[in-house]
Amino acid sequence: MTDQVRQDAIERAWEDLVATARRTAAEGLVVGTSGNVSVRVGGLVLVTPSGVPYDRLTPEDAVAVDLHGNQVLGDLAPTSELPLHLEVYRNTGALAVVHTHAVHATAVSTLVPELPLIHYMAAALGGPVRVAAYALYGTEELAGNMLSALRDRTGCLLQNHGTVTYGDSLDQAYDRTAQLEWMCRLWLTAAAVPGYSPTLLSGAQLREVADKLQGYGQPR
């Protein structure tokens, strides 16, 4: 990869990252500067900077680190949740990570150790979505807890904190976040009806969905 091709790839990735970060705010998945987004370009990880409103970010604000967390691009400090993002990249094939403070998902994280199987789209995240044990934000402890909850999954809840999802692209990671928030809202809504308990899917039913999802979409 020539230097110009690499630079072009970084610029495109930063544009997509900023657009995704703004989308999390516009669609109510974060408030203010909470949450963060990252995308991998080769050996670099572009991340949202700490404490900067997404609508103020420009191409000149690009921030990137290597997989060891050393900053190699930009003057702004990277997100305080950098350990969380790096653990995902080091241990999975992720190319993008989205972390939010989505309200329904965060509420569920305070109630149960795992999101009940209220809807078959749990299969798109690899199975029942687990809740990572609470730890102080921005710490290696939190990143480790998250990694345990992500085992064989592409998304998890962070107890009293929010969500983490990853994917092969920013669009996929974001879609998984949106699906997770929707499932949490669905379960909270159904569980709140007095005198009724929501029906839940079985593991066998979820595996059936997972098999069918492999052929979902337009033929290639």
N, C-alpha and C positions, 0 to 999 in steps of 0.2 A: 504494500500500500504506500503510494507516494505521500509526501507531506501535504500536498494540496488536497488529495482525495481524503486523507485523514481529517484535515481541517474542515472540509465540506461536510463530512459525516458528523463531526462534533457539532457543527452549527445547526444541522438539521435536527439532530437529537435534542439539542437544547431548546429549539423552537417547539418540538413536540412535548418536551418535558414541561415547559412553561404553560403550554396549552392545557395539558392534563392537570397540572396543579390548579390552574384557574377554574377548570371544570369541577374539581372537588369542592371548591368554594362556592361556585355558582349553583351547584346542585345540593348544597347544604350538608355535605359530608365533613366539612371542617368549618371552624369559626376563626376569623382573624388569620393569624399565621400558624395555627395549629396544623398538625399533619405534615407530611413531606412526601416527595416523589423522587425516584431515581431511575436512571436508565444506563445500561452498560454499552460502551462502544469499545470493543477489543479489550484491552487491559485497563481501561479507564471507566470510572463510574461517575457520571454527572449527577449532581444532587441539588435540590433546592437549598438555598442558603438559610442560615438561622435568622429568624425574626424579621424577615423582609416580606411585606405584603406582595402577593403574587402579581397584582396588577401594576406593580412598579418595576418588575424585572425586565431587563433589556438584554440584547445579545451580548453587551459588554459585561454583564453580570454573571456570565457562565462560571460555574464552579465544578471542578473535577478532582477526584482523588484516585490513587491507585488502590489495588486490592488490600494493601497494608494500611490504608488510611492516610497516606502521605498526600498532602495537597499539591497538585501539579498544575492547576489552572485556576485563575481568578484571585481576587483580593478579598472577597467576602468570605466569612467563616462558613463552613458547611453546616448543615442541619445538626442539631444536638443528638439526633437519633441515628447518626452515622454508623455506630456499632451494629444496630439492628439491620440496616441495609447491607452492610458488608458481610454479615453472617449468612444472609440469604444467598448472596453471590458466591461466597466461598463454598457453600454446601449444596447448592442446587444448580440447575442449568438456567436459572432465571436471567432474563435480559431486561427486566423492568420490575420495579417494586413500588407499590402504593400503600401508604400508611395514612389512615384517617382517624378522626374522633367521631365517627358517625353515631348519632344519638341512640338509635334503637339497638345497634350492635353493642355499643358501650353499656347500655342498660342490661342487655342479656348477659354480658360478661360479669355482671355483679350478682347474677341469680343462679347460674348453673355451671357445671364444669365442662359442658359440651352442649352445643345448640341441638335441641331435639330435632329428629328427622321429620320436619313439618312439610318439606317439599322436596321433590326429586332433583331440583337443581343443586342440592348438596353434592350430587355425583360430579358436577363440574368442578368442584373443589377437592375431589379425591375421596370424599366420604364425610361422615359426621365432623362438623367443625369444632375443634377443641378450643378451650380457653387456657391461655398461658398464665401461669401464676404471676401475681403482681410483683413488680420490682420497680424501683425508681427509674423514671424515664432517662434515656441517654446512657444507661449503664450496660456493662458487659453481662451483668446478671439478667437483665431484661432480655437482652439478645439471646442468651442461652435458654431462658425459659420459652421464648418464642420459637426457637429452633426445635425444641422438644415437641411443642404443640403442632409444628408444621410437618412432622414426620409423615411421609406419604400423603401430604396435603399441599395444596397451593394457596391456602388461606387459613388464618386463625384469628381468634379474638384475644385481646390483651386485657386481662382483668382490671376493671376500673380505669380503663385507658382508651381502647379503641380497636382498630382492625389492622391487619397486615395481609396483603395478597401479592402474589407475583405471577409473572407470565412471560411468554415469548415476545411480548410487545407491550408498549404502554396501553394500547387499546384493550388488550386482553387482561392485563392486570387491573385496569380501571373497571372493566366489565365485571370481573370477579368481585371487586369491592362493592359495586352497586348491587349485584345479586345477593351478596352476603347481607348487606344492610336490609334489602327487601325481605329476605327470609327471616331475619330477626324481627322486623316489624310485623310480619305475618304471624309468627309464633306469639309474640306479645299480644297481638290483637285477639287471636283465637283463645289464648289461655286466660284472657281477662273476662270472658263471658261467664257470668255466674252460673253454677250448676252444671257446667259442661267441661269436658277435657278434650283437647284436640286429638283426633286420630293421628297416629304417626306411621311412617313407612318402616318396613322391616329391612334388615340388612340385605336379604335376598332381593327384595324389590329395588333397592338402590343399586345393587350390582347389575340388575337387568337394565336399568336406565343407563348405567355407565357403559355397558356394551353397546347400547343403541346410540349413545352420544358420539361414539367413535366414528360413525358414518354420517353425523349431522352436518348440514350445510350443503353448498353446491359441490357437485362432483369436480374433481381436479383432473 
